[in-house]
């Protein structure tokens, strides 16, 4: 497949870097300041030099990548809320050209799922979004394999930053602010960590799962969200005395979509540590299926993006 990658951050760059290993060619790559387009395949070594120098990835306008001759648009720009722009507009342009789309950007799937499906229905292109939930974990593919109507509940630890903070607080008896600063120093948390520690990122992932199970109709506004800023160290100590710990858990049921700190058994599947994510699917005939693995990071998330590319049918 010929890929146009929009967004050259950690995920987009990792997709471009890994594409050749999957026998795909990157024919266009764009960041917010520029683009490079080459039908024979983008010279990633030259792009890497430009990135290292602080320059745009290419000399053309970012929109040039959207007009390139590609098979699959990989949308890896930062997630935005509300109208999910500019990511949604990029998807719309690709589907209007009957191109396939693979999303790492959660916004279009969480905030405008119904619009997204309407565009896909009118296009010869397909839309896939494995990388929007759980990083490298094949949560979406597993739900599709079981059948969305056969999955009754989904529970999981879906944000690596929040999980790192809670894990360190419990293990070392440290205060939230201290651990958050440590996470920022290590690059586990962003300079502005609100998206993660306030539960927004996990809530977007739950909205995406709920849309898949319910065939649409859910946005971030429908998710009840509590973050971890107010979890006191004493609560973690008391939980440990009872053989439990606290994790930021997302949950989707037939009637609720919510995210918040929850008591879980210390030896249970949801008590993953560090930046690891876990997803549990409660199914009607197969019992509980548990998936665990890297939930974030450019290289790990890129594997989910490229797995989606591999699943796409060839363009006629």
C-alpha positions as CSV (number, residue, x, y, z in Angstrom):
1,X,0.0,0.0,0.0
2,X,1.1,3.6,-0.6
3,X,0.7,5.6,2.5
4,X,0.2,9.4,3.1
5,X,1.1,10.1,6.7
6,X,-0.4,13.3,8.2
7,X,1.2,14.1,11.5
8,X,4.9,13.6,12.0
9,X,5.0,13.3,15.8
10,X,6.0,10.1,17.7
11,X,3.3,7.9,16.1
12,X,3.4,9.3,12.6
13,X,7.1,9.1,12.4
14,X,7.1,5.6,13.8
15,X,4.6,4.5,11.2
16,X,6.8,6.0,8.4
17,X,9.8,4.2,9.9
18,X,8.1,0.8,10.2
19,X,6.2,0.9,6.9
20,X,8.9,-0.7,4.8
21,X,9.1,-3.7,7.1
22,X,5.4,-4.3,6.2
23,X,6.1,-3.8,2.5
24,X,4.3,-0.5,2.4
25,X,5.7,2.7,0.8
26,X,5.3,6.2,2.3
27,X,4.7,8.5,-0.6
28,X,3.7,11.6,1.4
29,X,4.5,12.8,4.9
30,X,3.3,16.1,6.5
31,X,3.7,17.9,9.7
32,X,1.9,21.2,10.7
33,X,4.5,23.3,8.8
34,X,5.3,21.4,5.6
35,X,5.1,18.2,3.5
36,X,7.3,16.0,1.4
37,X,5.7,14.1,-1.5
38,X,7.5,11.5,-3.6
39,X,5.8,8.8,-5.7
40,X,8.9,6.7,-5.5
41,X,8.9,6.8,-1.7
42,X,9.9,9.5,0.7
43,X,13.6,9.7,1.7
44,X,13.2,9.3,5.4
45,X,16.9,9.8,6.1
46,X,16.6,13.3,4.5
47,X,13.5,14.0,6.5
48,X,15.2,12.9,9.7
49,X,17.9,15.4,9.1
50,X,15.4,18.2,8.6
51,X,13.6,17.2,11.8
52,X,16.9,17.2,13.7
53,X,17.5,20.7,12.5
54,X,14.1,21.9,13.6
55,X,12.9,22.3,10.0
56,X,9.5,21.3,8.6
57,X,9.6,17.7,7.1
58,X,9.4,19.2,3.6
59,X,9.2,22.3,1.5
60,X,5.7,21.8,0.2
61,X,2.5,23.0,2.0
62,X,1.0,20.4,4.4
63,X,-2.0,20.1,2.1
64,X,0.1,18.7,-0.7
65,X,0.2,15.4,1.2
66,X,-3.6,15.2,1.1
67,X,-3.5,15.6,-2.7
68,X,-0.8,13.0,-3.3
69,X,-1.5,9.7,-5.1
70,X,-1.8,7.3,-2.2
71,X,-3.9,4.3,-1.1
72,X,-4.2,4.9,2.6
73,X,-4.3,8.1,4.6
74,X,-2.8,7.6,8.1
75,X,-4.2,10.4,10.2
76,X,-1.8,10.9,13.2
77,X,-2.3,14.5,14.1
78,X,-3.0,15.5,17.7
79,X,-6.5,14.6,19.1
80,X,-8.8,17.6,19.3
81,X,-12.3,17.8,20.9
82,X,-15.7,19.1,19.7
83,X,-15.6,19.2,15.9
84,X,-12.4,17.1,15.8
85,X,-10.7,19.4,13.3
86,X,-8.4,19.4,11.4
87,X,-8.3,15.6,11.6
88,X,-11.9,15.1,10.6
89,X,-11.4,17.3,7.6
90,X,-8.4,15.3,6.5
91,X,-10.5,12.1,6.7
92,X,-13.3,13.7,4.8
93,X,-11.0,14.7,1.9
94,X,-9.5,11.2,1.7
95,X,-12.9,9.4,1.7
96,X,-14.2,11.9,-0.9
97,X,-11.3,10.6,-3.1
98,X,-12.3,7.0,-2.3
99,X,-9.1,6.4,-0.3
100,X,-8.8,4.2,2.8
101,X,-8.2,5.9,6.2
102,X,-6.4,4.6,9.2
103,X,-6.7,6.8,12.4
104,X,-4.4,7.2,15.3
105,X,-6.2,10.4,16.1
106,X,-9.0,9.7,18.5
107,X,-11.0,12.9,17.9
108,X,-13.0,11.9,14.7
109,X,-14.0,8.5,16.2
110,X,-14.9,9.7,19.7
111,X,-16.5,13.0,18.8
112,X,-18.0,12.5,15.3
113,X,-18.4,8.8,14.9
114,X,-21.8,9.0,13.2
115,X,-20.5,11.6,10.6
116,X,-17.4,9.4,10.1
117,X,-19.5,6.3,9.3
118,X,-21.8,8.3,7.0
119,X,-18.7,9.4,5.0
120,X,-17.4,5.9,4.9
121,X,-20.7,4.5,3.7
122,X,-20.6,6.9,0.7
123,X,-17.0,6.1,-0.2
124,X,-15.2,3.2,-1.8
125,X,-12.6,3.7,1.0
126,X,-12.7,2.1,4.4
127,X,-12.0,3.6,7.9
128,X,-10.1,1.7,10.6
129,X,-9.0,2.9,14.0
130,X,-7.3,0.2,16.0
131,X,-4.6,2.6,17.3
132,X,-7.1,4.8,19.0
133,X,-7.7,2.4,21.9
134,X,-5.0,0.7,23.9
135,X,-1.9,1.4,21.8
136,X,-0.5,-1.9,20.6
137,X,-3.4,-3.9,22.2
138,X,-5.7,-5.3,19.5
139,X,-8.8,-4.3,21.4
140,X,-10.9,-3.1,18.4
141,X,-9.9,-6.1,16.3
142,X,-10.9,-8.5,19.1
143,X,-14.3,-6.8,19.6
144,X,-14.9,-7.1,15.8
145,X,-13.8,-10.7,15.9
146,X,-16.1,-11.6,18.7
147,X,-18.8,-9.4,17.3
148,X,-19.8,-6.1,18.9
149,X,-23.3,-7.4,19.7
150,X,-21.7,-10.3,21.6
151,X,-19.6,-8.0,23.9
152,X,-21.6,-6.9,26.9
153,X,-19.1,-4.9,28.9
154,X,-15.6,-3.5,28.4
155,X,-13.4,-2.5,31.3
156,X,-9.8,-1.4,31.2
157,X,-6.9,0.7,32.3
158,X,-6.5,2.8,29.3
159,X,-4.1,5.6,30.1
160,X,-0.4,4.9,30.7
161,X,0.4,8.2,32.3
162,X,-2.3,8.0,35.0
163,X,-1.4,4.4,35.6
164,X,2.3,5.3,36.1
165,X,1.4,8.0,38.6
166,X,-0.9,5.7,40.6
167,X,1.6,2.8,40.5
168,X,4.5,5.1,41.8
169,X,2.2,6.6,44.5
170,X,1.3,3.2,45.8
171,X,4.8,1.7,45.6
172,X,6.7,4.6,47.1
173,X,4.2,6.4,49.3
174,X,4.7,9.6,47.3
175,X,2.3,12.5,46.8
176,X,0.6,13.0,43.5
177,X,2.4,16.3,42.6
178,X,5.8,14.6,43.3
179,X,5.1,11.6,41.1
180,X,3.6,13.8,38.3
181,X,6.8,15.9,38.2
182,X,8.8,12.7,38.0
183,X,6.7,11.4,35.2
184,X,7.2,14.7,33.3
185,X,11.0,14.4,33.8
186,X,10.9,10.9,32.4
187,X,8.8,11.9,29.4
188,X,5.9,9.7,30.6
189,X,3.7,12.8,31.1
190,X,3.3,15.8,28.9
191,X,4.2,19.3,30.1
192,X,0.4,19.8,30.4
193,X,-0.8,16.5,31.7
194,X,-4.5,17.4,32.1
195,X,-5.6,15.2,29.2
196,X,-4.2,12.2,31.0
197,X,-4.6,12.7,34.7
198,X,-8.1,14.3,34.4
199,X,-9.4,11.2,32.6
200,X,-10.1,12.8,29.2
201,X,-7.9,10.5,27.2
202,X,-9.4,7.4,28.8
203,X,-12.9,8.8,28.3
204,X,-12.3,9.4,24.6
205,X,-11.2,5.7,24.3
206,X,-14.4,4.6,26.1
207,X,-16.5,6.7,23.8
208,X,-14.9,5.0,20.8
209,X,-15.6,1.6,22.3
210,X,-19.2,2.5,23.1
211,X,-19.7,3.7,19.6
212,X,-18.4,0.4,18.2
213,X,-20.7,-1.6,20.6
214,X,-23.7,0.6,20.1
215,X,-23.3,1.5,16.5
216,X,-22.8,5.2,17.2
217,X,-24.5,7.9,19.1
218,X,-21.8,8.5,21.7
219,X,-19.4,11.5,22.2
220,X,-17.2,12.6,25.0
221,X,-20.1,14.6,26.5
222,X,-21.8,11.2,27.2
223,X,-19.0,9.9,29.4
224,X,-19.0,10.4,33.2
225,X,-15.4,11.3,34.0
226,X,-13.3,11.6,37.2
227,X,-9.6,11.9,37.1
228,X,-6.9,11.0,39.6
229,X,-5.8,14.5,40.9
230,X,-7.8,14.0,44.1
231,X,-6.6,10.5,44.9
232,X,-4.8,10.8,48.3
233,X,-1.8,8.7,49.1
234,X,-3.6,7.5,52.3
235,X,-6.4,6.0,50.1
236,X,-3.7,3.9,48.4
237,X,-2.3,2.8,51.7
238,X,-5.7,1.7,53.0
239,X,-6.4,-0.1,49.8
240,X,-3.1,-2.0,50.1
241,X,-4.0,-3.1,53.6
242,X,-7.1,-4.7,52.2
243,X,-5.2,-6.4,49.4
244,X,-6.4,-3.9,46.8
245,X,-5.1,-0.9,44.9
246,X,-6.5,2.0,42.9
247,X,-6.5,2.3,39.1
248,X,-8.1,4.7,36.7
249,X,-10.7,2.4,35.1
250,X,-12.8,3.0,32.0
251,X,-16.0,1.1,31.7
252,X,-18.6,0.6,29.0
253,X,-21.8,-1.3,29.7
254,X,-25.2,-1.3,27.9
255,X,-26.3,1.6,30.0
256,X,-23.2,3.5,31.2
257,X,-19.9,4.9,29.9
258,X,-17.6,6.1,32.7
259,X,-14.1,6.7,33.8
260,X,-12.8,7.1,37.3
261,X,-10.5,5.8,40.1
262,X,-11.7,2.3,41.2
263,X,-10.6,-0.2,43.8
264,X,-9.3,-3.3,42.2
265,X,-7.7,-6.5,43.6
266,X,-3.9,-6.1,43.9
267,X,-3.5,-9.5,42.2
268,X,-6.2,-8.9,39.7
269,X,-6.0,-8.4,35.9
270,X,-6.7,-4.6,36.2
271,X,-3.8,-4.0,38.6
272,X,-1.3,-3.5,35.8
273,X,1.7,-1.4,36.6
274,X,3.6,1.5,35.0
275,X,2.5,2.5,31.6
276,X,0.9,-0.9,30.7
277,X,-2.7,-1.0,29.6
278,X,-5.2,-3.8,30.0
279,X,-8.7,-4.3,28.4
280,X,-11.2,-6.9,29.6
281,X,-14.1,-7.8,27.4
282,X,-17.2,-9.4,29.0
283,X,-18.8,-11.6,26.3
284,X,-22.1,-13.4,26.2
285,X,-20.7,-16.9,25.4
286,X,-16.9,-16.7,25.6
287,X,-16.6,-15.4,29.2
288,X,-14.1,-12.7,30.0
289,X,-11.3,-12.0,27.5
290,X,-8.3,-10.1,28.8
291,X,-5.8,-8.2,26.6
292,X,-2.7,-6.6,28.0
293,X,0.3,-4.8,26.6
294,X,1.9,-1.4,25.8
295,X,-0.8,1.2,25.8
296,X,1.2,4.1,24.5
297,X,4.4,5.1,22.7
298,X,5.1,5.9,19.1
299,X,6.6,2.5,18.1
300,X,3.9,0.4,19.9
301,X,1.0,2.5,18.6
302,X,2.5,2.4,15.1
303,X,2.2,-1.4,15.1
304,X,-1.6,-1.0,15.6
305,X,-1.8,1.5,12.7
306,X,0.1,-0.8,10.3
307,X,-1.9,-3.8,11.4
308,X,-5.0,-1.9,10.3
309,X,-3.3,-1.1,7.0
310,X,-2.6,-4.8,6.5
311,X,-6.3,-5.5,7.1
312,X,-7.5,-3.2,4.3
313,X,-8.6,-4.5,0.9
314,X,-6.5,-3.5,-2.1
315,X,-7.9,-0.4,-3.9
316,X,-9.4,-1.3,-7.3
